[in-house]
Amino acid sequence: MSDPETGEERLENRLEATIDGALHLLDRQLLDREGRMLGKVDDVELTQRGDDLVITGVLTGPAALAQRLGGRLGGAMTRTWGQLRVSEPDRTRPWRIDVEDIDRLDSALHLAVRREGVLRRDRDALRLGTLTGMDVLGPDGTRIGRVLDARFQADHHGRLVLVSLIVGHGRPGSLLGYDRRGDIGPRLVRVVVRRLHRHTVIAGAADAEISWEARTVRLRSVPDRRPDHALR
């Protein structure tokens, strides 16, 4: 597909399909409409809109990355970042880019605007970095794994809505996309990753009750859909 303004070939816009938040958004390079670098995606802002959990922005900068890491390391990084310039207000609050300022996603996340003035301090919101890693409990309260990734799909309004959670025993992002297609990457790596994640399942968002305070997800039924049967 060619860019109507420049005539240059453009890659497929993944925002028009189904994406996995950690796999397709986190750590992607941010480019403004002129192709200038702005940083990278260090976390993703989520907002509850009625029954839907939707992506409403991306976060960037050391403060966003430190808070995504969490724990002692993340806390120490956040404090250190704030102390480097104590005269700067809200330094430990990440920079935010509204989803309305995002144009497309391919190998990078492209903005529809120039980079000047696009960054604003984040607001209190839910984050993908908090959702991934949450313990997942079955209907009887038994722990069945943790959230490895969150799958989003564009609805008829163009909003990226959470449709399912990838649940397993690895670390967030550790599937590396091998759950989505059977023919990507070296065969040996593909076999090893799938072997390590053989107990990974897909849980529908409508079946999941997310407790942000307790940092747990409670499923109303036992998921029976394996990643091999997920949307491709």
C-alpha positions as CSV (number, residue, x, y, z in Angstrom):
1,M,0.0,0.0,0.0
2,S,1.4,3.4,-1.0
3,D,1.3,6.6,1.0
4,P,-1.0,9.0,-0.9
5,E,1.2,12.0,0.0
6,T,4.7,10.6,-0.5
7,G,4.0,7.7,-2.8
8,E,6.2,5.5,-0.6
9,E,5.2,2.0,0.1
10,R,3.5,1.6,3.5
11,L,3.3,-1.6,5.6
12,E,0.0,-3.0,6.7
13,N,-1.6,-1.0,9.6
14,R,-1.8,-3.6,12.4
15,L,-4.2,-1.3,14.3
16,E,-6.9,-2.3,11.9
17,A,-6.6,-6.0,12.9
18,T,-6.1,-7.9,16.1
19,I,-3.0,-7.1,18.2
20,D,-1.4,-8.3,21.4
21,G,-0.5,-5.4,23.5
22,A,2.8,-6.5,24.9
23,L,4.0,-8.1,21.7
24,H,3.0,-5.5,19.2
25,L,3.1,-2.2,21.2
26,L,5.6,-2.3,24.1
27,D,9.1,-1.1,23.2
28,R,8.1,-0.1,19.6
29,Q,9.8,3.0,18.3
30,L,7.6,6.2,18.2
31,L,7.8,8.2,15.0
32,D,6.0,11.5,14.3
33,R,4.3,12.2,10.9
34,E,7.6,13.3,9.4
35,G,9.4,10.2,10.5
36,R,11.3,11.8,13.4
37,M,12.0,9.8,16.5
38,L,10.1,10.6,19.7
39,G,11.2,7.7,22.0
40,K,9.6,4.3,22.4
41,V,6.4,2.8,23.9
42,D,7.1,2.1,27.5
43,D,3.6,1.3,28.6
44,V,0.0,1.4,27.3
45,E,-2.9,3.4,28.9
46,L,-6.2,1.5,29.3
47,T,-9.6,3.0,30.2
48,Q,-12.8,1.3,31.2
49,R,-15.6,2.5,28.9
50,G,-18.8,0.8,30.0
51,D,-18.2,-3.0,29.7
52,D,-15.1,-2.5,27.5
53,L,-11.5,-2.0,28.4
54,V,-10.0,0.1,25.6
55,I,-6.6,1.5,24.7
56,T,-6.7,5.3,25.1
57,G,-3.0,6.2,24.9
58,V,0.6,5.2,25.1
59,L,3.2,6.2,27.7
60,T,6.8,6.9,27.1
61,G,10.0,7.9,29.0
62,P,12.0,6.6,31.9
63,A,9.2,7.2,34.4
64,A,6.8,5.0,32.4
65,L,9.4,2.2,32.0
66,A,10.4,2.3,35.7
67,Q,6.7,2.0,36.8
68,R,6.1,-0.8,34.3
69,L,9.1,-2.8,35.8
70,G,7.6,-2.3,39.3
71,G,9.1,-3.9,42.4
72,R,12.2,-2.6,44.1
73,L,14.0,-2.0,40.8
74,G,11.2,0.1,39.4
75,G,10.7,2.0,42.6
76,A,14.4,2.8,42.8
77,M,14.5,3.9,39.2
78,T,11.5,6.2,39.7
79,R,13.0,7.8,42.8
80,T,16.4,8.3,41.1
81,W,14.7,9.8,38.0
82,G,12.8,12.3,40.1
83,Q,15.9,13.3,42.1
84,L,17.9,14.1,38.9
85,R,15.9,17.3,38.4
86,V,13.8,18.1,41.5
87,S,12.8,21.5,40.0
88,E,10.8,19.8,37.3
89,P,7.1,19.4,38.3
90,D,5.6,15.9,38.0
91,R,8.9,14.5,36.7
92,T,8.0,11.0,37.9
93,R,4.7,11.0,35.9
94,P,5.2,9.5,32.5
95,W,4.7,11.3,29.2
96,R,1.5,10.4,27.5
97,I,0.4,10.4,23.8
98,D,-3.4,10.2,23.2
99,V,-4.7,7.5,20.9
100,E,-6.3,10.1,18.7
101,D,-2.7,11.3,17.8
102,I,-1.7,7.8,16.6
103,D,-1.9,7.0,12.9
104,R,-0.8,3.5,12.3
105,L,1.3,0.6,13.6
106,D,3.8,-1.5,11.6
107,S,7.4,-2.0,12.6
108,A,7.0,1.3,14.6
109,L,4.1,3.3,16.0
110,H,3.5,6.3,13.7
111,L,1.8,9.5,14.9
112,A,-0.6,11.5,12.8
113,V,1.0,14.8,14.2
114,R,4.3,16.5,14.6
115,R,6.2,15.6,17.7
116,E,6.3,19.2,19.0
117,G,3.8,19.6,21.8
118,V,2.3,16.1,21.5
119,L,3.6,14.8,24.8
120,R,1.6,15.5,27.9
121,R,1.9,14.3,31.5
122,D,-0.1,11.1,32.0
123,R,-3.4,11.1,34.0
124,D,-4.3,8.5,36.6
125,A,-5.3,5.5,34.5
126,L,-5.0,1.8,34.2
127,R,-2.0,0.3,32.5
128,L,-1.1,-2.7,30.3
129,G,2.1,-3.1,32.3
130,T,0.0,-3.7,35.4
131,L,-2.4,-6.1,33.7
132,T,0.4,-8.3,32.3
133,G,1.8,-10.4,35.1
134,M,-1.4,-10.5,37.2
135,D,-2.2,-13.8,38.7
136,V,-5.1,-15.6,37.1
137,L,-7.5,-17.6,39.2
138,G,-10.0,-20.2,38.1
139,P,-13.7,-20.3,39.2
140,D,-12.7,-22.2,42.3
141,G,-10.0,-19.7,43.2
142,T,-7.1,-22.0,42.2
143,R,-4.3,-20.2,40.5
144,I,-3.9,-21.3,36.9
145,G,-1.2,-19.0,35.7
146,R,-0.5,-15.3,35.0
147,V,-1.5,-12.9,32.2
148,L,1.2,-13.1,29.5
149,D,-0.4,-10.7,27.1
150,A,-3.7,-9.0,26.4
151,R,-5.4,-9.2,23.0
152,F,-7.2,-6.2,21.5
153,Q,-9.4,-5.8,18.4
154,A,-10.7,-2.7,16.7
155,D,-14.5,-2.4,17.1
156,H,-16.9,-0.6,14.7
157,H,-16.0,2.7,16.4
158,G,-12.3,2.2,15.7
159,R,-11.5,1.7,19.4
160,L,-9.0,-1.0,20.3
161,V,-11.0,-3.1,22.8
162,L,-9.7,-6.0,25.0
163,V,-11.1,-9.2,23.6
164,S,-9.1,-11.9,25.4
165,L,-6.2,-12.6,27.8
166,I,-3.3,-15.0,27.1
167,V,-2.8,-17.0,30.3
168,G,0.2,-19.2,31.1
169,H,3.2,-19.9,33.3
170,G,5.9,-17.9,31.6
171,R,6.7,-14.2,31.7
172,P,4.8,-11.5,30.0
173,G,5.7,-11.3,26.3
174,S,7.6,-14.6,26.5
175,L,5.5,-16.2,23.7
176,L,7.2,-13.9,21.2
177,G,4.3,-14.2,18.8
178,Y,4.7,-18.0,18.3
179,D,1.1,-18.5,19.5
180,R,-0.3,-16.5,16.5
181,R,1.2,-18.4,13.6
182,G,2.7,-21.8,13.0
183,D,5.3,-20.8,10.4
184,I,7.3,-17.9,12.0
185,G,10.8,-18.0,13.2
186,P,13.4,-20.8,13.2
187,R,11.7,-24.2,13.7
188,L,13.9,-25.1,16.7
189,V,13.0,-21.9,18.5
190,R,9.3,-22.4,17.6
191,V,9.3,-25.9,19.0
192,V,11.0,-24.9,22.3
193,V,8.8,-21.9,22.9
194,R,5.6,-23.9,22.2
195,R,6.9,-26.7,24.4
196,L,7.5,-24.3,27.3
197,H,4.0,-22.8,26.8
198,R,2.1,-26.0,26.2
199,H,-0.3,-25.2,29.1
200,T,-1.0,-21.6,27.8
201,V,-4.7,-20.8,27.1
202,I,-6.8,-18.0,25.9
203,A,-9.5,-16.5,28.2
204,G,-12.2,-14.3,26.8
205,A,-12.4,-10.8,28.3
206,A,-16.1,-11.2,29.0
207,D,-15.2,-14.2,31.2
208,A,-12.6,-12.3,33.2
209,E,-13.1,-10.2,36.3
210,I,-10.0,-7.9,36.7
211,S,-9.2,-6.7,40.2
212,W,-6.8,-3.8,39.7
213,E,-6.3,-3.3,43.5
214,A,-5.6,-7.0,44.2
215,R,-3.8,-7.4,40.9
216,T,-5.6,-10.6,40.1
217,V,-7.9,-11.9,37.4
218,R,-10.8,-14.2,38.3
219,L,-12.2,-16.3,35.5
220,R,-15.9,-17.3,35.6
221,S,-15.2,-20.6,33.7
222,V,-12.2,-22.7,32.9
223,P,-10.7,-21.6,29.6
224,D,-10.4,-24.3,27.0
225,R,-9.1,-22.4,23.9
226,R,-5.4,-23.0,23.2
227,P,-3.3,-20.3,21.5
228,D,-3.0,-22.5,18.4
229,H,-6.8,-21.9,17.9
230,A,-6.5,-18.1,18.4
231,L,-7.1,-15.4,15.8
232,R,-4.3,-15.3,13.2
